[in-house]
Amino acid sequence: MEKILAKNDNREGLLPMKQGKEQESKKTYDRKNIEVCNFIKNSHIFFEKLHPFEDGNGRTGRILMNLQKLNEELPLLIIHEGEEQMEYYKWFKEKR
């Protein structure tokens, strides 16, 4: 039995359209996450530069940064010694 489609019934075209909308939603979601991550990073850098103590403010600042990330349901930032640590220190040397 042959299926008869109505003139405006374009079922084959729905899937690519749906995928396109999903891809667009993912781009929007990724863009929002990037903006939120940049805001959190810049807030952390500001806090670290504002905080008056040379030792100990890093731990406090990273706790506050990860709290912000938790509130946004983003993964925590755990900085290990070595390469990760050097990348983290570069944040503070970048010109703002």
N, C-alpha and C positions, 0 to 999 in steps of 0.2 A: 504494500500500500504506500503510495507516494504521499509525502507530507506537503500540503499546500500552505504557503506563507502569504500572509496579508501583504499588501503593497508596502506598508511602512514597517513591517516586521523584519528587522535586520539582526537576527540572533547571532550570526557569525561576527558581526562588528562589535558586539557588547564586550567580549573578553578583552580585546586589545584596548578598548576604551577604559575598561575597569582597571586593567594593568597600568595604563597611563595615569589614571587618577591615583592609584596606589603609589606609583613611582613619584608622582608630584607631592603626595602627602609625605612620603619618606624624605624627599628633598627639603620640604618645609620643616619637618621634624629635625633633620640633621642640621639645618641652618639655625633653628632655634637652639639646639643643643650647643652648637659652636658659639653662638652669641652668649648663652648662659655661662659656658665654660670660660670664655674670655672675660666676662664680667667677674666671675669668681676669682680667676687668676689675677686680674688687675686689682680687685679688692684685697687679695692676699698680699700683693706687692705693696700696695698703699699702707696696709696695716703694719707690715714689717718695717717699712721706712719710717712710719710715724711712731712706732713703739720705741720708748727711750732706752731700752736695755740692749747691750750688744750680745749677751748670751742668754739663751732661754726663751727669747721671743719667737724663735722658729717653731718650737714645739707647740706653743699656744696658737700661733698663726695657722699652722697646719691642721690643728684640731678644729679651729673655726672654719677653715676652708673645707674640710671634709664634712663638717656639719652642714654647710651650705650645699654641698654636693648631695648629701643624704636627703635634704629637703627637696631637692630637684629630681630625686631618684636617679642620680648619676653614680657611676662607680667611684669608689674612694681612690684617692691618690696616695699610694704607699711609695715612699722614696727609699730605695736601697743604696747602700754605699757604692761608690764607683761611678759608672757612666750616668746612671739616673740622677745621682747626686750632683754631678757636674752640669747636667742639663738644667736641673732645678736652680742652681746658682746662676746660670746664664740669664734667668728671668730678671734678675736684679741688676744686671749689667746692660740690658737693652735700654736704649734711649726711649723715653716716654715723652 
